[in-house]
Amino acid sequence: MYVCSVIRNEDILWKSLLEDCFPDFLRFIHPGIDNILNLNLGYEFLDNELPQVFRPEERMNSPKIVDKLVKVYPHDESDDWILLHFEFQAAYRENFRERMYTYFYRLMDKHKKRISAYAILTEATPKYRPNVFERRFLGTELKYQYNTFKITDPTDEELFSSENPFAIAIIAARITGKCRNVKNIQKRDQLKKDLKIDLIKHLFSRMLSQKTTRALLHFITFYVLFELEETKAIFDKELQFLTKNKPNMGIEEHIAEIYKERGIKLGIKEGKIEGKIEGKIEGKIEGKIEGKIEGKIEGKIEVKKELAYHLIYNLGYTENRAAEALKVPLTFIKRLRKKETLAL
């Protein structure tokens, strides 16, 4: 019996899913939102603005929380656009309400636009969590309230019968919580595997768009991880059968295939830019050639880093296994892990 090194990066999974399925996500957590917003006009993710809301020292001392800021367009004409702020919280913290309020007033101060905030609570407990931040002193009173959605609130029947594809993601996010009371590790893993396979079958029966199906399949596969290597191997075989994938295509080849084109383009682009700059400064044609070569090499290194991060934090690979899969020295992986730890 071999135990997996289980590491799940919820940040990447939730953010990727939200970006791929934003209209479905918003309609699921806020029924009737189409009466307020015109989603046909599109939407824009403004994630680069959120880190600016908190000072560097505040970000270092705050918990790592998944957040998204989206520009959308209302039907009424009182504003040309408004902001929606989303926070995914896996473990509830007492200062969470104050954090939500801080986001609100700093974004309001910067943009002078209407803002609506949503806290998406992904914890397994159904315990009630307050959604109001209040302060009172000497006749001065403040009350800030935001929307909340707990993944434990809907029933299984409601989720499976929902026409909204995002309900499938909520079912997946609840699987680990359903299995936590099973004490035997093998039985617990078996239950996870059965629930994941059943959910994937349900996903395929929905006949959704290719983009939505891929996004949800990725979320189901990597959000709920197994504790035993044997269970993971069985799941992979069953998934290959369901998706009719080539049986000889391992996970390393599959991931490399996804990043291959992106990595090549990255290297060429960086190389051309560096080459032109060096050529102009030195007045030599060799600058362009050197730049192209260096850019390609740097591009490949960046792809290796992305793949290593994905294997370890999304797929639960050990350092040794990731190094072997990517054909890089173990020290390369250890340096990446050390940098990630310092960043946290």
Phi and psi in degrees as a GROMACS rama.xvg file:
@    title "Ramachandran Plot"
@    xaxis  label "Phi"
@    yaxis  label "Psi"
@TYPE xy
-110.474  128.816  TYR-2
-91.3987  132.382  VAL-3
-73.4896  150.421  CYS-4
-85.6524  97.1514  SER-5
-89.3939  109.466  VAL-6
-132.961  122.758  ILE-7
-120.168  128.822  ARG-8
-99.2137  93.7447  ASN-9
-67.0516  -29.5411  GLU-10
-54.1126  -55.6997  ASP-11
-63.85  -41.6897  ILE-12
-64.6391  -48.5848  LEU-13
-67.0774  -43.5092  TRP-14
-63.7549  -43.6284  LYS-15
-62.5436  -43.579  SER-16
-65.787  -41.113  LEU-17
-62.4296  -40.8486  LEU-18
-68.787  -37.0526  GLU-19
-76.7093  -29.4503  ASP-20
-128.588  36.5552  CYS-21
-58.1155  -49.248  PHE-22
-58.6132  -42.4941  PRO-23
-64.0957  -42.7241  ASP-24
-58.8454  -49.1554  PHE-25
-66.0021  -40.5564  LEU-26
-67.8595  -27.6118  ARG-27
-74.1411  -46.2372  PHE-28
-82.2602  -17.3968  ILE-29
-136.775  78.1668  HIS-30
-56.5383  138.847  PRO-31
84.9338  7.28541  GLY-32
-63.4408  -24.1947  ILE-33
-65.6172  -19.6076  ASP-34
-75.2607  -16.8987  ASN-35
-107.069  -41.9196  ILE-36
-111.337  148.448  LEU-37
-101.748  87.5423  ASN-38
-69.9334  -15.1343  LEU-39
-67.4572  -19.9184  ASN-40
-81.1391  -4.16498  LEU-41
93.8282  -174.69  GLY-42
-158.427  159.906  TYR-43
-136.918  128.494  GLU-44
-83.4795  128.601  PHE-45
-116.286  44.5736  LEU-46
-60.8865  -28.8768  ASP-47
-64.8718  -18.2504  ASN-48
-79.9756  -29.0672  GLU-49
-63.9528  -43.4235  LEU-50
-60.5042  -24.9158  PRO-51
-75.6576  -16.2574  GLN-52
-67.2381  -36.4235  VAL-53
-106.773  141.892  PHE-54
-68.0609  157.19  ARG-55
-51.594  -43.0409  PRO-56
-67.2634  -30.375  GLU-57
-71.1603  -39.6994  GLU-58
-65.9118  -36.5446  ARG-59
-66.7651  -33.7049  MET-60
-92.2051  -4.60089  ASN-61
-95.4009  153.212  SER-62
-66.9475  154.605  PRO-63
-78.4978  109.861  LYS-64
-123.311  142.708  ILE-65
-80.4767  121.726  VAL-66
-133.662  150.166  ASP-67
-139.305  141.211  LYS-68
-123.717  126.808  LEU-69
-129.509  132.144  VAL-70
-90.2864  126.389  LYS-71
-133.128  172.836  VAL-72
-123.254  124.398  TYR-73
-83.0162  161.107  PRO-74
-72.4502  -36.486  HIS-75
-74.9655  168.151  ASP-76
-106.393  14.4744  GLU-77
-72.6553  -24.7768  SER-78
-138.907  142.826  ASP-79
-74.917  -28.7412  ASP-80
-154.359  160.526  TRP-81
-135.318  173.332  ILE-82
-116.977  140.803  LEU-83
-118.019  128.602  LEU-84
-114.674  126.927  HIS-85
-121.202  135.121  PHE-86
-125.918  127.544  GLU-87
-100.755  121.412  PHE-88
-121.765  114.747  GLN-89
-87.8894  -33.1596  ALA-90
-128.945  114.504  ALA-91
-65.9037  135.674  TYR-92
-125.441  147.688  ARG-93
-63.1726  -30.32  GLU-94
-86.4823  7.22609  ASN-95
-63.0367  -42.4694  PHE-96
-63.9688  -39.1656  ARG-97
-66.8376  -37.1653  GLU-98
-62.5724  -43.1772  ARG-99
-60.6878  -42.4226  MET-100
-65.1939  -40.1768  TYR-101
-61.2927  -44.3421  THR-102
-55.0721  -47.008  TYR-103
-60.3014  -53.7904  PHE-104
-71.7118  -28.9883  TYR-105
-74.9569  -37.2238  ARG-106
-68.1169  -39.6615  LEU-107
-62.3686  -42.4885  MET-108
-63.7629  -35.495  ASP-109
-79.4596  -43.9296  LYS-110
-100.979  -23.8902  HIS-111
56.1243  40.116  LYS-112
-122.915  161.836  LYS-113
-68.9262  141.191  ARG-114
-133.603  135.03  ILE-115
-122.162  134.738  SER-116
-116.872  146.469  ALA-117
-133.604  129.266  TYR-118
-104.003  119.995  ALA-119
-102.581  107.882  ILE-120
-94.117  112.267  LEU-121
-101.048  10.4386  THR-122
-68.7524  157.265  GLU-123
-79.5704  -19.5946  ALA-124
-80.0087  139.615  THR-125
-83.0093  5.44538  PRO-126
-55.745  138.232  LYS-127
-66.3563  138.101  TYR-128
-122.903  124.025  ARG-129
-64.4336  150.478  PRO-130
-125.112  31.1666  ASN-131
-129.565  133.673  VAL-132
-110.827  122.765  PHE-133
-129.37  146.776  GLU-134
-142.837  135.699  ARG-135
-136.893  136.827  ARG-136
-164.453  120.701  PHE-137
50.4973  48.4319  LEU-138
85.1419  -7.04239  GLY-139
-97.6455  132.259  THR-140
-135.993  138.387  GLU-141
-129.571  134.763  LEU-142
-138.941  117.727  LYS-143
-117.637  125.016  TYR-144
-125.414  138.92  GLN-145
-129.061  166.723  TYR-146
-78.172  147.034  ASN-147
-131.892  148.55  THR-148
-138.431  122.066  PHE-149
-103.325  131.917  LYS-150
-67.1024  -14.9183  ILE-151
-85.5319  -9.30872  THR-152
-69.8347  -49.4055  ASP-153
-68.7252  151.374  PRO-154
-82.5062  161.838  THR-155
-59.099  -40.1621  ASP-156
-61.1102  -42.9509  GLU-157
-64.0567  -40.9117  GLU-158
-69.43  -46.2115  LEU-159
-69.4016  -26.7747  PHE-160
-91.0918  -7.45357  SER-161
-67.4013  140.216  SER-162
-83.5947  -11.197  GLU-163
-81.4459  123.032  ASN-164
-58.4327  -27.1273  PRO-165
-66.5424  -18.5545  PHE-166
-59.4507  -30.4193  ALA-167
-65.262  -38.1563  ILE-168
-65.4706  -37.4077  ALA-169
-66.166  -40.053  ILE-170
-59.8956  -44.5592  ILE-171
-62.2273  -41.714  ALA-172
-66.9613  -18.6902  ALA-173
-92.9123  -7.2302  ARG-174
-62.0423  -48.6653  ILE-175
-59.2826  -41.0299  THR-176
-62.8995  -34.8307  GLY-177
-69.1048  -26.3577  LYS-178
-97.0582  -5.91214  CYS-179
-66.8783  -24.6023  ARG-180
-84.9994  -3.95874  ASN-181
-82.2499  112.654  VAL-182
-75.1187  -37.2413  LYS-183
-73.5295  124.368  ASN-184
-63.3175  -37.7056  ILE-185
-68.8962  -42.6056  GLN-186
-67.281  -36.6191  LYS-187
-64.9685  -43.876  ARG-188
-65.6096  -39.8608  ASP-189
-61.1285  -42.1759  GLN-190
-64.8424  -42.4168  LEU-191
-58.8783  -45.4623  LYS-192
-62.1004  -45.6914  LYS-193
-62.9314  -42.467  ASP-194
-66.4862  -38.9113  LEU-195
-66.4565  -44.6672  LYS-196
-64.183  -43.2  ILE-197
-61.1422  -39.5329  ASP-198
-69.0519  -38.0398  LEU-199
-65.1555  -38.9648  ILE-200
-61.9392  -41.1798  LYS-201
-62.7052  -41.1034  HIS-202
-59.5093  -47.6264  LEU-203
-66.2896  -29.7276  PHE-204
-70.8366  -16.7528  SER-205
-77.8981  -18.4809  ARG-206
55.0398  50.9113  MET-207
-82.8669  174.898  LEU-208
-63.1968  156.97  SER-209
-60.6832  -40.823  GLN-210
-62.8635  -46.7975  LYS-211
-66.4996  -41.8477  THR-212
-61.1247  -45.5664  THR-213
-62.7597  -43.0281  ARG-214
-62.9501  -44.0517  ALA-215
-71.2993  -37.482  LEU-216
-63.0291  -42.3958  LEU-217
-61.4947  -42.9769  HIS-218
-64.7646  -47.2906  PHE-219
-59.9871  -44.6686  ILE-220
-64.084  -43.1746  THR-221
-102.443  -13.7366  PHE-222
-76.2128  -40.3394  TYR-223
-101.688  107.086  VAL-224
-101.547  156.083  LEU-225
-94.8206  157.25  PHE-226
-94.5416  -19.4584  GLU-227
-117.508  137.863  LEU-228
-61.4516  -36.9946  GLU-229
-61.3121  -42.4136  GLU-230
-65.6455  -40.8203  THR-231
-61.4533  -41.0053  LYS-232
-64.4713  -41.9047  ALA-233
-64.1976  -43.7654  ILE-234
-61.049  -43.8651  PHE-235
-59.1347  -41.4175  ASP-236
-65.9081  -42.8866  LYS-237
-66.6214  -36.5307  GLU-238
-67.5311  -40.1689  LEU-239
-60.4409  -40.3562  GLN-240
-64.9729  -42.9988  PHE-241
-67.656  -38.3158  LEU-242
-93.0535  -2.81074  THR-243
57.7494  37.4409  LYS-244
-76.8886  159.717  ASN-245
-66.3392  129.185  LYS-246
-65.5945  -20.7227  PRO-247
-92.6389  4.17903  ASN-248
-92.7289  105.909  MET-249
-78.1335  175.209  GLY-250
-66.2298  -33.859  ILE-251
-62.231  -45.6298  GLU-252
-65.3085  -37.401  GLU-253
-64.4516  -46.378  HIS-254
-67.2791  -43.231  ILE-255
-60.1985  -36.4546  ALA-256
-63.3768  -39.1392  GLU-257
-64.9444  -41.5218  ILE-258
-91.3938  -9.69165  TYR-259
-57.9988  -55.0438  LYS-260
-63.4489  -41.0253  GLU-261
-61.9266  -41.5873  ARG-262
-67.364  -41.8508  GLY-263
-62.7539  -44.6598  ILE-264
-63.0127  -39.8727  LYS-265
-61.0167  -45.5546  LEU-266
-64.0847  -45.0777  GLY-267
-64.07  -43.8996  ILE-268
-61.3637  -48.6547  LYS-269
-63.4937  -38.4389  GLU-270
-64.3636  -43.0825  GLY-271
-62.8526  -43.317  LYS-272
-64.289  -48.591  ILE-273
-63.6849  -39.6027  GLU-274
-62.619  -43.6462  GLY-275
-63.9329  -42.4554  LYS-276
-63.6318  -47.9915  ILE-277
-63.1072  -40.4541  GLU-278
-62.7002  -41.422  GLY-279
-68.6072  -42.1043  LYS-280
-67.7826  -46.2911  ILE-281
-89.1334  -15.7893  GLU-282
70.0929  27.3663  GLY-283
-124.02  141.557  LYS-284
-69.0508  -22.6921  ILE-285
-63.1322  -25.2504  GLU-286
-60.1779  -40.7989  GLY-287
-65.4096  -42.43  LYS-288
-65.9219  -46.3216  ILE-289
-62.0827  -39.6596  GLU-290
-62.407  -42.434  GLY-291
-63.0053  -43.48  LYS-292
-65.5151  -47.082  ILE-293
-63.5376  -38.7925  GLU-294
-63.2991  -41.878  GLY-295
-63.6052  -41.9527  LYS-296
-64.588  -45.7296  ILE-297
-64.2094  -37.1057  GLU-298
-61.5364  -42.3695  GLY-299
-65.1139  -38.6021  LYS-300
-63.5525  -42.0377  ILE-301
-62.6081  -38.6719  GLU-302
-64.3495  -42.4694  VAL-303
-58.9793  -40.5399  LYS-304
-64.3717  -43.8292  LYS-305
-62.5653  -42.2511  GLU-306
-65.4005  -42.8253  LEU-307
-61.4429  -44.4892  ALA-308
-60.1914  -43.6898  TYR-309
-65.3999  -43.9008  HIS-310
-63.1796  -42.3422  LEU-311
-79.2328  -49.0535  ILE-312
-89.8551  -21.3342  TYR-313
-103.226  -38.8781  ASN-314
-101.639  -4.90928  LEU-315
76.7328  23.6783  GLY-316
-70.9364  147.381  TYR-317
-76.7731  167.006  THR-318
-61.569  -43.5781  GLU-319
-62.8048  -43.9154  ASN-320
-67.4542  -38.4345  ARG-321
-65.5688  -42.1263  ALA-322
-62.9352  -41.3015  ALA-323
-66.2205  -42.1288  GLU-324
-64.9545  -37.8637  ALA-325
-93.0869  -4.21452  LEU-326
57.5734  48.9884  LYS-327
-126.695  158.764  VAL-328
-63.5576  150.328  PRO-329
-61.0882  -31.6035  LEU-330
-62.8875  -31.4729  THR-331
-61.1737  -44.3075  PHE-332
-68.6128  -42.9792  ILE-333
-63.0517  -37.2524  LYS-334
-64.9514  -40.3507  ARG-335
-63.1592  -43.951  LEU-336
-63.0337  -39.4998  ARG-337
-64.8389  -42.411  LYS-338
-64.0908  -39.8076  LYS-339
-64.5823  -41.089  GLU-340
-63.7411  -41.4775  THR-341
-65.7708  -35.757  LEU-342
-66.7426  -32.5894  ALA-343
